[in-house]
Amino acid sequence: MNHESSYLRLAQPLILLGFWVFSLTLAQAQDLSNLDEGPNFKVSGGLNVNQVFYATTSDVQRRDPYNYFLGGNISVSAFGLSVPLSFSYSNQNFSFSQPFNQYGLQPTYKWIRGYIGYNSLNFSKYTLAGHIFNGVGVEVNPDLPFSATVMYGRLRQAVPLNSEEANAQPSYRRMGWGVKLAYTPNGDKYELSLFGAADDTTSLFIDPRDSLVPPDLKPQQNVALGINIAKRIGDRFNLTLEYGNSSLTRDLRSPKVESRTLQQVYQPVRYLNGLSPRKTSTAYYQAIKGGFSANLTVLTLGVGYERIDPGYATLGAYFFNADLENLTANVSTSLFDNRVNIAINGGGQRNNLDNEQASSTSRFVGSASVSGQVSERLKLNLNYSNFQTFARVQSRDQFAFVNSLSEFDSVNVDTLTFVQVNQSGSLSASYVLSTNKDHPMALVMNASYSGSSERDNEEAPSATFYNLSTAYSYKNQANGLGITAAANATVTVQDTLRTTQFGPTVSANKSFFEKTLKLNASISANRSLSNAAGASGWLNNFRISGNYQLRERHQFRLNTTVLNRPKPGEASGRQTEFTANLGYSFSF
């Protein structure tokens, strides 16, 4: 008997349990509510039509002069099941989508939910984390502090080698199963999850002499154990802990081993005899994430820690970041009857935990914010953040290393150090000019700065960005008229290049006919100054838009834009572009 057969036989009790609970679910659902309520047949959907017109005074057009788009969707539902259909058509392409390629059902009766076909479940970020499977599953969540979820299905279908299609990705058929048990007394949470997956070695024929076989195409097997705890200690303290342990066999064809190594002894998943194989390509990984927070009288404190072994992987997730260690901390407080709020956050991250990589990276993130309600009319906000990255790459003479007599011999090592620093800060102020609810007026000002610098063994390039903006807003609640006047200035400095942009913007909006018709118009003029050739000039923009709602089902839209700007690459020439978008939507 091969290893895959014994592996599936050990998982049969879990599979049979899932089918038994799911059959009970269907029987109860058919006997009661669904049949009494009837089919409950419903049809809903919508239709969208959009036309885009474009014209320019330039000899070069940035888009086609006319495009149209037609799209729609319809959903038919009965007995609690729905079938969605959608299509889109334009003068450039046509597409149609329907759900029957991958369709999943989730019948529900009271506190029991079933999964049939294509679905996804999330047990833990370290075990089964949202991977789509084609099979069955059952989730039991009664009105008790207990719940359970089981699943079994195909995670990946077999894709044969195809020499005629270069982009084809061959793969083995992969089957997976999972169990999750949860106990949630008094708001606390204790979860235990177990996930397993294995490739079928007979689902794909591999000729070792075939040059088209990818080197990483190997049948794999995985068993992952997850523990998740959230505990509330009194009224002020909270503790969270998440642990993952994964056994990954990267090639099921590798020979078995019976001896235990020191690494294997301290891996809990190793003791799942029969589910976790011991082969020369089998490796064990651990991951842990914890957090603690305290809500004190005047302070709120929090710390977090996460460590993921290099190489950690689970076949229940599409992507996974491994080989990292994170440490975070935060503190916040409120002063003067909550009129002033202060928050400080910081953290660090590093990789190359086993010092086996040629390069290592360390990161530091820090931020602080202060907000204050100075008066009933004036509010201030101050923010600052700092992000630093430190990377070190070592390159040594491999020939000298191989021929050295011992590890203590002198070997030439070249080290490249790279440091990147990003800083940003902002200050904003808002002042209420009028507290009249019928005619509110406000003034807002924002100033921001961001800069980045990079330094290695030779160069130190940098970039700096400054922005200052202010805006005045007025609203007449009686007739629906709103007016906004704003000004903006931006300065960008990068090495020897300096660019300045500034200009005003005025906009107005108004609603008519009990707010069924809304119109908006805006005009802006921006001046650009730069020490680069041909990069200075005025950019003028004028926009008008309208939206009309007819009887809740019909909507008409019109958006027009006129843009006047310098011709690219010319010192004195200018061009004007006109764009209009006319649309209609219908829903039922």
GULOPA-562287 format. One line per 10 residues: number of its first residue (from 0); their letters; for each residue y, z, x of C-alpha. Coordinates in Angstrom, 2 decimals. Layout:
N
NUM	A	Y,Z,X | ...
This chain:
588
0	MNHESSYLRL	0.00,0.00,0.00 | 3.36,-1.00,1.46 | 6.36,1.29,1.73 | 8.32,-0.34,-1.11 | 5.48,0.26,-3.59 | 5.21,3.95,-2.73 | 8.99,4.23,-2.89 | 9.13,2.85,-6.43 | 6.17,4.99,-7.51 | 8.03,8.12,-6.48
10	AQPLILLGFW	11.02,7.03,-8.56 | 8.92,6.33,-11.70 | 9.39,9.83,-13.23 | 13.14,9.34,-13.16 | 12.84,5.87,-14.68 | 10.50,7.04,-17.46 | 12.82,9.94,-18.26 | 15.71,7.52,-18.62 | 13.76,5.18,-20.92 | 12.56,8.11,-23.07
20	VFSLTLAQAQ	16.05,9.54,-23.61 | 17.48,6.07,-24.20 | 14.81,5.24,-26.80 | 15.61,8.48,-28.60 | 19.27,7.52,-28.56 | 18.62,4.14,-30.17 | 16.34,5.62,-32.83 | 18.89,8.21,-33.92 | 21.74,5.71,-33.91 | 19.86,3.25,-36.09
30	DLSNLDEGPN	18.82,5.89,-38.62 | 22.28,7.27,-39.30 | 25.90,6.27,-39.10 | 25.86,2.65,-38.01 | 23.77,1.38,-40.89 | 25.73,3.32,-43.51 | 29.06,1.95,-42.29 | 27.87,-1.65,-42.38 | 28.60,-4.34,-39.77 | 32.35,-3.57,-39.59
40	FKVSGGLNVN	33.01,-7.20,-38.64 | 36.35,-7.80,-36.89 | 38.02,-10.75,-35.17 | 41.08,-10.32,-32.96 | 42.81,-12.34,-30.30 | 45.92,-14.16,-29.27 | 47.45,-17.47,-28.17 | 50.08,-18.07,-25.48 | 52.05,-21.25,-24.77 | 54.46,-21.54,-21.84
50	QVFYATTSDV	56.50,-24.47,-20.55 | 58.39,-24.49,-17.25 | 61.21,-26.97,-16.56 | 62.66,-27.42,-13.06 | 65.47,-29.51,-11.62 | 67.37,-29.51,-8.33 | 70.19,-31.36,-6.60 | 68.21,-31.33,-3.36 | 66.05,-34.20,-2.19 | 63.19,-31.75,-1.67
60	QRRDPYNYFL	61.69,-30.13,-4.79 | 60.02,-26.74,-4.40 | 57.91,-27.21,-7.55 | 56.95,-29.80,-10.16 | 59.68,-30.78,-12.66 | 57.48,-29.84,-15.63 | 54.45,-27.60,-16.10 | 52.79,-26.30,-19.22 | 50.28,-23.52,-19.70 | 48.10,-22.80,-22.72
70	GGNISVSAFG	45.97,-19.67,-22.90 | 44.08,-17.75,-25.51 | 41.53,-15.06,-26.13 | 39.35,-14.02,-29.04 | 37.11,-11.01,-29.55 | 34.42,-10.79,-32.22 | 32.99,-7.34,-32.94 | 30.26,-6.03,-35.25 | 28.11,-2.89,-35.32 | 30.27,-1.41,-32.56
80	LSVPLSFSYS	29.61,-4.34,-30.19 | 32.24,-6.86,-29.12 | 32.07,-10.31,-27.55 | 35.30,-11.42,-25.78 | 36.09,-15.06,-25.01 | 39.11,-16.47,-23.17 | 40.41,-19.81,-21.93 | 43.39,-21.23,-20.08 | 44.59,-24.82,-19.81 | 47.46,-26.42,-17.94
90	NQNFSFSQPF	48.43,-29.76,-16.53 | 46.90,-28.57,-13.26 | 43.55,-27.01,-14.23 | 41.33,-25.73,-17.02 | 39.20,-22.60,-17.12 | 36.96,-20.92,-19.66 | 35.35,-17.51,-19.40 | 32.70,-15.83,-21.49 | 30.83,-12.57,-20.96 | 27.25,-13.77,-21.09
100	NQYGLQPTYK	26.86,-14.21,-17.33 | 27.31,-10.48,-16.89 | 27.25,-8.58,-20.15 | 26.75,-4.86,-20.61 | 26.28,-2.67,-23.65 | 27.10,1.03,-24.01 | 25.70,2.23,-27.36 | 26.80,5.77,-28.20 | 25.49,8.36,-30.62 | 27.22,11.74,-30.67
110	WIRGYIGYNS	26.89,13.13,-27.14 | 24.43,10.51,-25.84 | 25.55,7.23,-24.27 | 23.26,4.42,-23.18 | 23.85,1.67,-20.64 | 22.12,-1.72,-21.00 | 22.71,-4.77,-18.82 | 25.59,-4.93,-16.36 | 27.39,-1.61,-16.00 | 28.75,0.68,-13.32
120	LNFSKYTLAG	28.62,4.44,-12.83 | 30.40,6.81,-10.47 | 28.38,9.81,-9.30 | 30.17,10.63,-6.04 | 32.20,8.79,-3.43 | 29.37,9.53,-0.98 | 26.43,8.37,-3.17 | 26.88,6.01,-6.13 | 30.53,4.97,-6.25 | 31.13,2.34,-8.92
130	HIFNGVGVEV	28.55,-0.24,-7.79 | 27.60,-2.67,-10.59 | 23.92,-2.64,-11.56 | 21.86,-4.67,-14.02 | 19.48,-2.31,-15.74 | 19.47,0.79,-17.93 | 21.08,4.19,-17.86 | 21.56,7.26,-20.02 | 24.34,9.83,-20.04 | 23.70,13.08,-21.92
140	NPDLPFSATV	26.80,15.23,-22.44 | 26.21,17.79,-25.22 | 28.65,20.46,-26.35 | 27.31,22.71,-23.61 | 28.27,23.32,-19.98 | 25.48,20.97,-18.93 | 25.36,17.17,-18.58 | 23.02,14.66,-16.97 | 23.09,10.97,-16.09 | 20.28,8.70,-14.89
150	MYGRLRQAVP	20.27,5.00,-14.00 | 17.89,2.35,-12.73 | 18.55,-1.31,-12.11 | 19.15,-4.20,-9.79 | 22.09,-3.83,-7.42 | 21.79,-7.23,-5.79 | 19.79,-10.31,-6.62 | 17.88,-12.34,-4.06 | 19.82,-15.27,-2.62 | 17.69,-17.65,-0.52
160	LNSEEANAQP	18.81,-19.35,2.65 | 20.51,-22.65,1.86 | 21.30,-24.84,4.82 | 23.31,-27.25,2.64 | 25.86,-24.63,1.62 | 27.62,-23.08,4.59 | 29.30,-20.36,2.47 | 26.08,-19.12,0.86 | 25.35,-15.47,1.70 | 21.58,-14.88,1.69
170	SYRRMGWGVK	20.38,-11.45,0.60 | 17.29,-9.54,-0.44 | 16.77,-8.32,-3.98 | 17.97,-4.71,-4.06 | 16.87,-2.15,-6.65 | 18.47,1.24,-7.09 | 18.15,4.46,-9.05 | 20.26,7.57,-9.42 | 20.41,11.02,-11.02 | 23.43,13.23,-11.57
180	LAYTPNGDKY	23.33,16.80,-12.91 | 26.48,18.75,-13.75 | 27.18,22.35,-14.73 | 30.74,23.13,-15.90 | 31.17,26.78,-16.93 | 34.67,28.05,-17.78 | 36.49,25.10,-16.24 | 34.55,25.18,-12.94 | 32.38,22.28,-11.82 | 29.07,22.11,-9.96
190	ELSLFGAADD	27.56,18.64,-9.56 | 24.45,17.42,-7.78 | 23.74,13.70,-7.41 | 20.90,11.78,-5.80 | 20.92,8.04,-5.29 | 18.38,5.68,-3.77 | 18.20,1.95,-3.14 | 15.77,-0.34,-1.35 | 15.53,-4.05,-0.60 | 12.40,-5.96,-1.62
200	TTSLFIDPRD	11.04,-7.45,1.59 | 8.99,-10.00,-0.41 | 12.01,-11.38,-2.29 | 13.23,-13.49,0.63 | 11.32,-15.55,3.16 | 12.77,-15.35,6.66 | 11.70,-17.61,9.50 | 12.69,-15.90,12.78 | 13.01,-19.30,14.42 | 15.62,-20.42,11.90
210	SLVPPDLKPQ	19.03,-20.56,13.59 | 20.80,-20.19,10.23 | 19.51,-16.65,9.66 | 22.44,-14.21,10.00 | 21.72,-11.50,12.57 | 22.66,-8.75,10.09 | 20.30,-10.00,7.35 | 17.76,-7.17,7.31 | 16.05,-5.34,4.44 | 17.56,-1.87,4.09
220	QNVALGINIA	16.78,1.36,2.31 | 19.07,4.27,1.50 | 18.81,7.74,0.01 | 22.07,9.66,-0.46 | 22.60,13.23,-1.63 | 25.92,14.43,-3.01 | 27.27,17.88,-3.93 | 30.62,18.37,-5.67 | 32.11,21.81,-6.39 | 35.42,22.75,-7.99
230	KRIGDRFNLT	35.96,26.49,-8.35 | 38.90,28.39,-9.78 | 39.39,31.83,-8.19 | 41.46,34.00,-10.46 | 44.64,32.52,-11.89 | 46.21,31.41,-8.62 | 43.59,29.89,-6.32 | 41.51,26.71,-6.47 | 38.72,25.59,-4.16 | 37.14,22.11,-3.99
240	LEYGNSSLTR	34.21,20.95,-1.87 | 32.43,17.61,-1.73 | 29.46,16.97,0.55 | 27.46,13.83,1.23 | 24.28,13.26,3.21 | 22.93,9.74,3.63 | 19.69,8.47,5.12 | 20.00,4.77,5.94 | 17.19,2.60,7.25 | 18.81,-0.57,8.52
250	DLRSPKVESR	15.55,-2.53,8.88 | 12.51,-1.68,6.75 | 10.36,-3.79,9.06 | 10.92,-1.42,11.98 | 7.98,0.83,12.98 | 7.56,4.34,11.63 | 8.14,7.47,13.67 | 6.67,10.90,13.07 | 8.60,13.06,15.53 | 11.75,14.86,14.48
260	TLQQVYQPVR	14.90,14.75,16.48 | 17.58,17.45,16.59 | 19.87,15.22,14.53 | 17.29,14.93,11.74 | 16.52,18.64,11.49 | 19.96,19.55,10.11 | 20.03,16.75,7.50 | 19.08,18.02,3.99 | 18.16,14.53,2.80 | 15.46,14.40,5.47
270	YLNGLSPRKT	13.37,16.90,3.51 | 13.02,14.51,0.54 | 9.60,13.44,1.74 | 8.61,10.00,0.54 | 12.11,9.01,-0.55 | 13.65,9.07,2.92 | 11.55,7.08,5.42 | 11.39,7.85,9.12 | 11.59,4.66,11.12 | 13.12,3.65,14.40
280	STAYYQAIKG	16.07,2.11,12.53 | 16.63,5.18,10.33 | 19.76,7.22,10.90 | 21.23,10.24,9.12 | 24.90,10.77,8.37 | 27.00,13.52,6.83 | 30.41,13.68,5.17 | 32.40,16.63,3.88 | 35.71,16.99,2.08 | 37.28,20.27,1.07
290	GFSANLTVLT	40.54,21.61,-0.25 | 42.20,24.91,-1.07 | 45.37,25.50,-3.07 | 47.27,28.67,-3.93 | 49.88,28.98,-6.66 | 51.89,32.00,-5.58 | 54.96,33.49,-7.19 | 57.50,31.58,-5.12 | 55.31,29.08,-3.25 | 52.56,26.56,-3.86
300	LGVGYERIDP	50.36,26.02,-0.81 | 47.55,23.55,-0.18 | 45.29,22.46,2.68 | 42.67,19.73,2.85 | 40.03,18.61,5.33 | 37.69,15.61,5.45 | 35.20,14.46,8.04 | 32.94,11.40,7.78 | 30.39,10.69,10.49 | 30.62,7.38,12.38
310	GYATLGAYFF	28.35,4.88,10.67 | 28.16,6.73,7.32 | 27.22,4.29,4.60 | 25.71,4.27,1.14 | 24.27,1.24,-0.65 | 25.87,2.56,-3.84 | 29.39,1.58,-2.71 | 30.92,-1.79,-1.86 | 33.27,-0.47,0.84 | 33.32,2.73,2.82
320	NADLENLTAN	35.61,4.10,5.52 | 33.69,6.07,8.12 | 34.34,7.58,11.54 | 37.41,9.59,10.55 | 38.68,13.13,10.38 | 41.63,14.12,8.19 | 43.62,17.34,8.00 | 46.45,17.74,5.47 | 48.75,20.56,4.37 | 51.50,20.89,1.77
330	VSTSLFDNRV	53.94,23.51,0.57 | 56.43,23.44,-2.29 | 58.82,25.89,-3.89 | 61.48,26.10,-6.56 | 64.70,28.07,-6.15 | 67.65,29.14,-8.29 | 65.83,29.04,-11.63 | 64.09,25.74,-10.78 | 67.40,23.99,-10.09 | 66.35,23.23,-6.49
340	NIAINGGGQR	62.88,21.92,-5.62 | 61.59,21.62,-2.06 | 58.31,19.97,-0.98 | 56.90,19.46,2.52 | 53.71,17.48,3.30 | 52.00,16.80,6.61 | 48.71,15.56,7.91 | 46.81,13.99,10.76 | 43.92,11.59,11.15 | 41.75,10.52,14.07
350	NNLDNEQASS	38.71,8.33,14.63 | 36.14,7.77,17.39 | 34.60,11.15,16.59 | 31.62,10.61,18.88 | 33.70,9.12,21.73 | 31.47,6.05,21.75 | 34.19,3.49,21.03 | 36.39,1.81,23.61 | 39.50,2.53,21.55 | 40.69,5.56,19.59
360	TSRFVGSASV	43.52,6.00,17.10 | 45.40,9.07,15.95 | 47.90,9.18,13.11 | 50.42,11.73,11.93 | 52.24,11.67,8.60 | 55.01,14.03,7.59 | 57.38,14.03,4.65 | 59.94,16.32,3.07 | 61.92,16.10,-0.15 | 64.68,18.17,-1.71
370	SGQVSERLKL	66.00,17.67,-5.24 | 68.72,19.68,-6.85 | 70.48,19.86,-10.18 | 73.96,20.65,-8.86 | 75.52,20.73,-12.31 | 74.84,19.48,-15.81 | 76.18,16.08,-14.75 | 75.29,15.77,-11.03 | 71.79,15.49,-9.55 | 70.91,14.90,-5.87
380	NLNYSNFQTF	67.69,13.83,-4.15 | 66.95,13.78,-0.41 | 63.75,12.37,1.10 | 62.45,11.90,4.63 | 59.12,10.64,5.99 | 57.70,10.04,9.44 | 54.57,8.05,10.26 | 53.26,7.91,13.81 | 50.28,6.04,15.21 | 48.90,6.64,18.68
390	ARVQSRDQFA	46.22,4.25,19.98 | 44.45,4.23,23.32 | 42.23,1.40,24.53 | 40.09,1.80,27.63 | 38.67,-1.11,29.59 | 36.63,-0.41,32.70 | 34.92,-2.55,35.27 | 31.50,-3.04,33.70 | 29.99,-4.39,36.92 | 31.06,-1.30,38.85
400	FVNSLSEFDS	29.83,0.94,36.06 | 26.35,-0.60,36.00 | 26.00,-0.32,39.78 | 27.33,3.24,40.06 | 24.84,5.80,41.34 | 25.84,8.50,38.89 | 28.22,9.18,36.03 | 30.51,11.01,38.47 | 31.10,7.98,40.67 | 34.59,6.55,40.64
410	VNVDTLTFVQ	34.88,3.61,38.25 | 38.09,1.70,37.67 | 39.37,2.33,34.16 | 42.35,0.51,32.66 | 44.00,2.35,29.78 | 46.40,0.73,27.32 | 48.53,3.15,25.31 | 50.23,2.04,22.10 | 52.62,4.17,20.04 | 54.18,3.16,16.72
420	VNQSGSLSAS	56.74,5.29,14.89 | 58.00,4.56,11.38 | 60.76,6.70,9.88 | 62.51,6.48,6.53 | 65.08,8.53,4.72 | 66.98,8.23,1.47 | 69.74,10.01,-0.40 | 70.41,9.39,-4.08 | 72.94,10.83,-6.48 | 73.34,10.37,-10.22
430	YVLSTNKDHP	76.38,11.49,-12.17 | 76.70,11.44,-15.95 | 80.18,10.19,-16.80 | 79.81,10.69,-20.53 | 77.47,13.01,-22.42 | 78.25,11.33,-25.74 | 74.85,10.32,-27.19 | 76.40,7.32,-28.94 | 78.13,6.01,-25.78 | 76.31,7.32,-22.67
440	MALVMNASYS	77.73,6.34,-19.26 | 76.30,7.07,-15.81 | 76.95,6.33,-12.15 | 74.12,6.08,-9.61 | 74.37,5.75,-5.82 | 71.57,5.26,-3.28 | 71.55,5.18,0.50 | 68.40,4.56,2.52 | 67.33,4.06,6.09 | 64.05,2.93,7.60
450	GSSERDNEEA	63.18,2.18,11.17 | 60.13,1.31,13.17 | 59.55,1.26,16.89 | 56.58,0.20,18.95 | 55.95,1.11,22.54 | 53.13,0.09,24.84 | 52.79,-0.14,28.58 | 55.41,-2.88,28.81 | 57.57,-3.43,25.73 | 59.39,-1.36,23.13
460	PSATFYNLST	60.46,-3.58,20.19 | 62.17,-1.97,17.19 | 63.51,-2.81,13.74 | 66.07,-0.95,11.61 | 66.95,-1.36,7.95 | 70.00,0.13,6.12 | 70.75,-0.15,2.42 | 73.58,1.12,0.23 | 73.79,0.49,-3.51 | 75.73,1.77,-6.48
470	AYSYKNQANG	75.52,1.02,-10.19 | 77.50,1.86,-13.32 | 75.82,1.71,-16.74 | 77.18,1.90,-20.29 | 75.30,1.81,-23.59 | 76.59,1.50,-27.15 | 73.83,2.88,-29.34 | 75.46,1.67,-32.57 | 75.49,-2.08,-31.84 | 72.86,-2.16,-29.06
480	LGITAAANAT	75.23,-3.38,-26.34 | 74.51,-2.40,-22.74 | 76.56,-3.22,-19.64 | 75.68,-2.68,-15.99 | 77.84,-3.32,-12.92 | 76.27,-2.92,-9.48 | 76.97,-3.57,-5.82 | 74.49,-3.76,-2.97 | 74.74,-3.98,0.83 | 71.90,-4.36,3.33
490	VTVQDTLRTT	71.90,-4.49,7.13 | 68.78,-5.47,9.08 | 68.58,-5.23,12.86 | 65.53,-6.49,14.72 | 65.78,-6.86,18.48 | 68.74,-9.23,18.98 | 68.77,-10.52,15.36 | 71.27,-8.91,12.98 | 71.56,-9.84,9.30 | 74.00,-8.44,6.72
500	QFGPTVSANK	73.85,-9.11,2.98 | 76.24,-7.75,0.35 | 77.49,-8.64,-3.10 | 78.02,-7.58,-6.73 | 75.90,-8.00,-9.87 | 77.04,-7.78,-13.49 | 74.64,-7.83,-16.44 | 74.84,-7.33,-20.20 | 72.20,-7.01,-22.92 | 72.44,-6.80,-26.69
510	SFFEKTLKLN	70.06,-6.64,-29.63 | 70.53,-8.29,-33.05 | 68.86,-8.32,-36.46 | 67.38,-4.82,-36.31 | 66.34,-5.31,-32.67 | 64.14,-8.33,-33.39 | 66.37,-10.52,-31.19 | 67.27,-9.35,-27.67 | 69.57,-11.26,-25.33 | 70.32,-10.59,-21.68
520	ASISANRSLS	72.67,-12.26,-19.18 | 73.45,-11.50,-15.55 | 75.42,-13.01,-12.69 | 75.31,-12.08,-9.03 | 76.91,-13.30,-5.81 | 75.51,-12.31,-2.45 | 77.01,-13.06,0.94 | 74.70,-13.35,3.94 | 75.94,-13.03,7.53 | 73.69,-13.48,10.53
530	NAAGASGWLN	73.96,-14.25,14.22 | 71.14,-16.77,13.78 | 72.20,-20.40,13.41 | 72.29,-21.68,9.81 | 71.41,-18.32,8.24 | 74.83,-17.40,6.77 | 76.32,-18.31,3.41 | 76.72,-17.41,-0.27 | 73.81,-17.16,-2.69 | 74.85,-17.23,-6.37
540	NFRISGNYQL	72.50,-16.51,-9.25 | 73.02,-16.78,-13.02 | 70.36,-15.79,-15.58 | 70.13,-15.87,-19.39 | 67.08,-14.69,-21.31 | 66.17,-14.13,-24.92 | 63.26,-12.66,-26.85 | 62.70,-12.97,-30.60 | 59.99,-11.08,-32.51 | 58.95,-12.59,-35.86
550	RERHQFRLNT	56.85,-10.54,-38.30 | 55.05,-8.58,-35.54 | 52.68,-11.45,-34.74 | 54.96,-14.16,-33.39 | 57.11,-13.89,-30.27 | 59.43,-16.52,-28.80 | 60.81,-16.30,-25.23 | 63.40,-18.24,-23.27 | 64.40,-17.52,-19.66 | 66.82,-19.68,-17.69
560	TVLNRPKPGE	67.98,-19.35,-14.07 | 70.61,-21.25,-12.11 | 70.52,-20.68,-8.34 | 73.12,-22.02,-5.91 | 72.40,-21.48,-2.23 | 72.77,-23.08,1.21 | 70.39,-25.86,2.11 | 67.71,-24.62,4.48 | 68.36,-25.72,8.05 | 71.89,-27.04,7.37
570	ASGRQTEFTA	75.15,-25.38,8.34 | 77.34,-26.66,5.47 | 75.19,-28.26,2.76 | 74.41,-26.51,-0.53 | 71.93,-27.08,-3.35 | 71.58,-26.00,-6.97 | 68.28,-25.28,-8.71 | 67.68,-24.92,-12.44 | 64.55,-23.27,-13.93 | 63.77,-22.69,-17.61
580	NLGYSFSF	60.74,-21.01,-19.11 | 60.06,-21.48,-22.83 | 57.18,-19.48,-24.30 | 55.49,-18.58,-27.56 | 52.86,-15.91,-28.31 | 50.77,-15.32,-31.40 | 48.43,-12.37,-31.96 | 45.97,-11.69,-34.77
